[in-house]
Amino acid sequence: MSRRGYARADRPGRPATASAGSAPNTVYPARRSARACEGAAVGADIVIIGAGFAGAATAFHLARLGRTDVLIIEREASAGVHSSGRNAAIIREHADDAAEQALLHAGANVLRRGELAAFDRRGLFIVGPGQDEAARYCPRASGRGTWHPDDGTIDVSGLLGRYLEGQRVLYGVTVLDWTHGAHGLTVRTTEGDVDCRLLVNAAGPWAGEVGKLPLTPYNRHLMVSTPMPWVDGRWPVIWDGYRHFYFRPESGGLLFSCCDETPGRPGVYEEDPKILDTLQQRIETLQPALGAIAIRTTWVGQRTFAPDRRFVIGFDPRDERVFHVAGLGGHGVTASYAIGLRAAEIITGKLDGRDDPFGAGRLF
Ligand SMILES: Cc1cc2nc3c(=O)[nH]c(=O)nc-3n(C[C@H](O)[C@H](O)[C@H](O)COP(=O)(O)OP(=O)(O)OC[C@H]3O[C@@H](n4cnc5c(N)ncnc54)[C@H](O)[C@@H]3O)c2cc1C
């Protein structure tokens, strides 16, 4: 096993500035210090595949529970290249599923304190059932619904960097497969073999392929307008999920989603040439007071779901040395703290993972 690529992520680099056409959330460059590799054993008690919110939050809580012999293997040169760096950064505590709602509540409550990363309690208005007026909170917004003052937006790159602080991360290395030995697993990677006792599949859009699970990544576009003088950066998120549309302030303009959902292939971010027409139509029919909008940046991200759209957190019923933290769908930022905690508690035996509503057994 070559030791090239080891880095301890305790000093996050200066966030890179987003360029037009790329996801705007910042990422941390890999630190490939040769000195950081010295003395590092090529192996770990627990190997985690993926340095997105699933893998990073799990490693964060494992460390808090005293399990520090953990190695994260990340195929990209930095963290947050895929779903965790391509999202809308909204902390929104609302899910149809009661079990997920509990994790969203627990996760959001911690993030709202702002101790892990800067949180903007800008509020969120849900257009739908309810008698409150959206225009009370955002003068350009139309519709009735309910006001949720404690929701808001978070510094996603800051949060991911916080989870990864002090973690041993092997960047630029892809996990290929693994085999069983007398004492555990041998994980085969593009840089050689790594021995471990437990392997955590936190591979995001690749989690289905990696863990042989029925998970599907779905593509979704986000669009950011040019700066507009009438936008107030303190406006809340306006969420019209029933009619597939949301917007919020971003970089002096507005960030939009038409809540599109197209099955995709992991890591393939094809833009739909019709997405701007769809956006214009949604604005005209749902939020006409926004008027004409010029879009500066569009990007695609992937939200990965199990068939029942519930998170997958648990041991693989086919292989007790494999644990999944996957299928985080559209809630992986909001619930990250609670998801990582639940995963770490099951792995360390603090929580009984049998009959867990998120268990992987339901998928077979
Ligand atoms: C458009 C969009 C908007 C969203 N908005 C929000 C929002 O506002 N609020 C919210 O809470 N959530 C939101 N989400 C959801 C959230 O972003 C995801 O749930 C979360 O980022 C998933 O994290 P992850 O770690 O599972 O996946 P990822 O971030 O994709 O991480 C998986 C990592 O695994 C690595 N990997 C994969 N295979 C291998 C391998 N074989 N070897 C080594 N490394 C590997 C990948 O390179 C990747 O870095 C949104 C998502 C999208 C796409």
The ligand as a MOL file (V3000), in Angstrom:
LIG
                    3D

  0  0  0     0  0            999 V3000
M  V30 BEGIN CTAB
M  V30 COUNTS 53 58 0 0 0
M  V30 BEGIN ATOM
M  V30 1 C -29.5490 19.6740 -5.2140 0
M  V30 2 C -29.5070 19.1810 -3.7880 0
M  V30 3 C -29.9940 19.9760 -2.7680 0
M  V30 4 C -29.9510 19.5270 -1.4500 0
M  V30 5 N -30.3360 20.3750 -0.4640 0
M  V30 6 C -30.2620 19.9750 0.8260 0
M  V30 7 C -30.6080 20.8710 1.8590 0
M  V30 8 O -30.9140 22.0360 1.6000 0
M  V30 9 N -30.5840 20.4140 3.1400 0
M  V30 10 C -30.2260 19.1230 3.4450 0
M  V30 11 O -30.2670 18.7480 4.6100 0
M  V30 12 N -29.8270 18.2680 2.4720 0
M  V30 13 C -29.8370 18.6660 1.1790 0
M  V30 14 N -29.4490 17.8140 0.1870 0
M  V30 15 C -29.0530 16.4470 0.5460 0
M  V30 16 C -27.6180 16.3250 1.0380 0
M  V30 17 O -26.7510 17.1150 0.2630 0
M  V30 18 C -27.2040 14.8420 0.9550 0
M  V30 19 O -28.1580 14.0460 1.6380 0
M  V30 20 C -25.8450 14.5740 1.5960 0
M  V30 21 O -24.8770 15.4780 1.1240 0
M  V30 22 C -25.4110 13.1390 1.2940 0
M  V30 23 O -24.1220 12.9400 1.8430 0
M  V30 24 P -23.3290 11.6000 1.5630 0
M  V30 25 O -22.1310 11.6330 2.4340 0
M  V30 26 O -24.2480 10.4410 1.6580 0
M  V30 27 O -22.9030 11.6820 0.0090 0
M  V30 28 P -21.6750 12.4490 -0.6880 0
M  V30 29 O -21.5410 13.8250 -0.2100 0
M  V30 30 O -21.8450 12.2730 -2.1580 0
M  V30 31 O -20.3970 11.6620 -0.2000 0
M  V30 32 C -20.0660 10.3670 -0.6580 0
M  V30 33 C -18.5760 10.3540 -0.8950 0
M  V30 34 O -18.1530 9.0180 -1.1430 0
M  V30 35 C -17.0910 9.0620 -2.0590 0
M  V30 36 N -16.9860 7.7380 -2.6820 0
M  V30 37 C -17.9400 7.0980 -3.3870 0
M  V30 38 N -17.5040 5.8890 -3.7780 0
M  V30 39 C -16.2410 5.7590 -3.3080 0
M  V30 40 C -15.2650 4.7170 -3.3940 0
M  V30 41 N -15.5150 3.5560 -4.0340 0
M  V30 42 N -14.0620 4.9160 -2.8080 0
M  V30 43 C -13.7930 6.0860 -2.1470 0
M  V30 44 N -14.6910 7.0940 -2.0420 0
M  V30 45 C -15.9000 6.9300 -2.6100 0
M  V30 46 C -17.5090 10.1520 -3.0260 0
M  V30 47 O -16.4110 10.6850 -3.7290 0
M  V30 48 C -18.1780 11.1690 -2.1050 0
M  V30 49 O -17.2950 12.2020 -1.7110 0
M  V30 50 C -29.4500 18.2360 -1.1400 0
M  V30 51 C -28.9350 17.4450 -2.1680 0
M  V30 52 C -28.9390 17.9160 -3.4770 0
M  V30 53 C -28.3370 17.0810 -4.5540 0
M  V30 END ATOM
M  V30 BEGIN BOND
M  V30 1 1 1 2
M  V30 2 1 2 3
M  V30 3 2 2 52
M  V30 4 2 3 4
M  V30 5 1 4 5
M  V30 6 1 4 50
M  V30 7 2 5 6
M  V30 8 1 6 7
M  V30 9 1 6 13
M  V30 10 2 7 8
M  V30 11 1 7 9
M  V30 12 1 9 10
M  V30 13 2 10 11
M  V30 14 1 10 12
M  V30 15 2 12 13
M  V30 16 1 13 14
M  V30 17 1 14 15
M  V30 18 1 14 50
M  V30 19 1 15 16
M  V30 20 1 16 17
M  V30 21 1 16 18
M  V30 22 1 18 19
M  V30 23 1 18 20
M  V30 24 1 20 21
M  V30 25 1 20 22
M  V30 26 1 22 23
M  V30 27 1 23 24
M  V30 28 2 24 25
M  V30 29 1 24 26
M  V30 30 1 24 27
M  V30 31 1 27 28
M  V30 32 2 28 29
M  V30 33 1 28 30
M  V30 34 1 28 31
M  V30 35 1 31 32
M  V30 36 1 32 33
M  V30 37 1 33 34
M  V30 38 1 33 48
M  V30 39 1 34 35
M  V30 40 1 35 36
M  V30 41 1 35 46
M  V30 42 1 36 37
M  V30 43 1 36 45
M  V30 44 2 37 38
M  V30 45 1 38 39
M  V30 46 1 39 40
M  V30 47 2 39 45
M  V30 48 1 40 41
M  V30 49 2 40 42
M  V30 50 1 42 43
M  V30 51 2 43 44
M  V30 52 1 44 45
M  V30 53 1 46 47
M  V30 54 1 46 48
M  V30 55 1 48 49
M  V30 56 2 50 51
M  V30 57 1 51 52
M  V30 58 1 52 53
M  V30 END BOND
M  V30 END CTAB
M  END
